[in-house]
């Protein structure tokens, strides 16, 4: 249980650091966000909330493999390199924040 809390803290700290390093949402990011489908936005919001591919799949009634497919397609569309950058992009653009406040 302690390791789960530490991991959660570390992930939060890593994401927070990335958000505060002067990278702001630009019109370019808004344009990129518009390229995503509604389903991809749903997946991205759930990933930004800290859900795994399996958890996203259960919530969206899809297979985990489909979620991973969406994730890799979004990385390509948004021209990002990894999962962390994808989550940072989502947070900068306000995806996933509404549901997080309900959990607290």
C-alpha positions as CSV (number, residue, x, y, z in Angstrom):
1,X,0.0,0.0,0.0
2,X,2.9,2.4,0.8
3,X,4.5,1.7,-2.6
4,X,1.1,2.5,-4.3
5,X,0.9,5.9,-2.5
6,X,4.6,6.7,-3.3
7,X,4.0,5.8,-7.0
8,X,0.9,8.0,-7.1
9,X,2.8,10.9,-5.5
10,X,5.7,10.4,-7.9
11,X,3.4,10.4,-11.0
12,X,1.6,13.5,-9.7
13,X,4.9,15.3,-9.0
14,X,6.3,14.4,-12.4
15,X,3.1,15.7,-14.2
16,X,3.0,18.8,-12.1
17,X,6.6,19.6,-12.9
18,X,5.9,19.2,-16.6
19,X,2.9,21.5,-16.4
20,X,4.8,24.3,-14.5
21,X,7.9,24.4,-16.7
22,X,6.5,27.2,-18.8
23,X,4.7,25.1,-21.4
24,X,1.3,26.6,-22.1
25,X,-1.6,25.6,-24.3
26,X,-1.3,27.4,-27.6
27,X,-3.5,27.7,-30.6
28,X,-1.4,25.0,-32.2
29,X,-2.4,22.6,-29.4
30,X,-6.1,23.6,-29.8
31,X,-5.8,22.7,-33.5
32,X,-4.3,19.4,-32.6
33,X,-7.0,18.7,-30.1
34,X,-9.6,19.2,-32.8
35,X,-8.1,16.4,-34.8
36,X,-9.0,13.9,-32.2
37,X,-12.3,12.0,-32.4
38,X,-14.9,12.1,-29.6
39,X,-13.9,8.5,-28.6
40,X,-10.2,9.5,-28.5
41,X,-11.0,12.5,-26.4
42,X,-12.9,10.2,-24.0
43,X,-9.9,7.8,-23.8
44,X,-7.5,10.8,-23.3
45,X,-9.6,12.2,-20.5
46,X,-9.7,8.8,-18.7
47,X,-5.9,8.4,-19.1
48,X,-5.4,11.9,-17.7
49,X,-7.4,10.9,-14.7
50,X,-4.9,8.1,-14.0
51,X,-6.8,5.2,-15.4
52,X,-5.0,2.2,-16.9
53,X,-5.9,0.9,-20.4
54,X,-7.9,-1.9,-18.7
55,X,-9.8,0.6,-16.6
56,X,-10.5,2.8,-19.6
57,X,-11.7,-0.2,-21.5
58,X,-14.1,-1.2,-18.8
59,X,-15.6,2.3,-18.5
60,X,-16.0,2.7,-22.3
61,X,-17.0,-1.0,-23.0
62,X,-14.0,-1.5,-25.3
63,X,-11.1,-3.9,-25.2
64,X,-7.8,-2.9,-23.6
65,X,-6.2,-3.5,-27.0
66,X,-8.5,-0.9,-28.6
67,X,-7.6,1.6,-25.9
68,X,-3.9,1.0,-26.6
69,X,-4.6,1.5,-30.3
70,X,-6.3,4.8,-29.6
71,X,-3.4,5.8,-27.4
72,X,-0.8,5.2,-30.0
73,X,-2.9,6.8,-32.7
74,X,-3.3,9.9,-30.5
75,X,0.5,10.0,-30.0
76,X,0.9,10.1,-33.7
77,X,-1.8,12.7,-34.3
78,X,-0.6,15.0,-31.6
79,X,3.1,14.5,-32.5
80,X,4.0,13.4,-29.0
81,X,6.6,10.8,-27.9
82,X,5.3,9.0,-24.9
83,X,2.4,8.4,-22.5
84,X,3.7,11.1,-20.1
85,X,3.6,13.7,-22.8
86,X,0.1,12.6,-23.8
87,X,-1.1,13.0,-20.2
88,X,0.6,16.4,-19.9
89,X,-1.1,17.5,-23.2
90,X,-4.5,16.4,-21.8
91,X,-3.9,18.3,-18.5
92,X,-2.8,21.5,-20.3
93,X,-6.0,21.4,-22.3
94,X,-8.3,20.7,-19.4
95,X,-9.2,17.1,-20.1
96,X,-9.9,14.9,-17.1
97,X,-9.9,17.7,-14.6
98,X,-13.7,17.8,-13.9
99,X,-13.9,14.2,-12.9
100,X,-10.8,14.5,-10.6
101,X,-12.4,17.2,-8.6
102,X,-15.5,15.0,-8.0
103,X,-13.2,12.2,-6.6
104,X,-11.6,14.5,-4.0
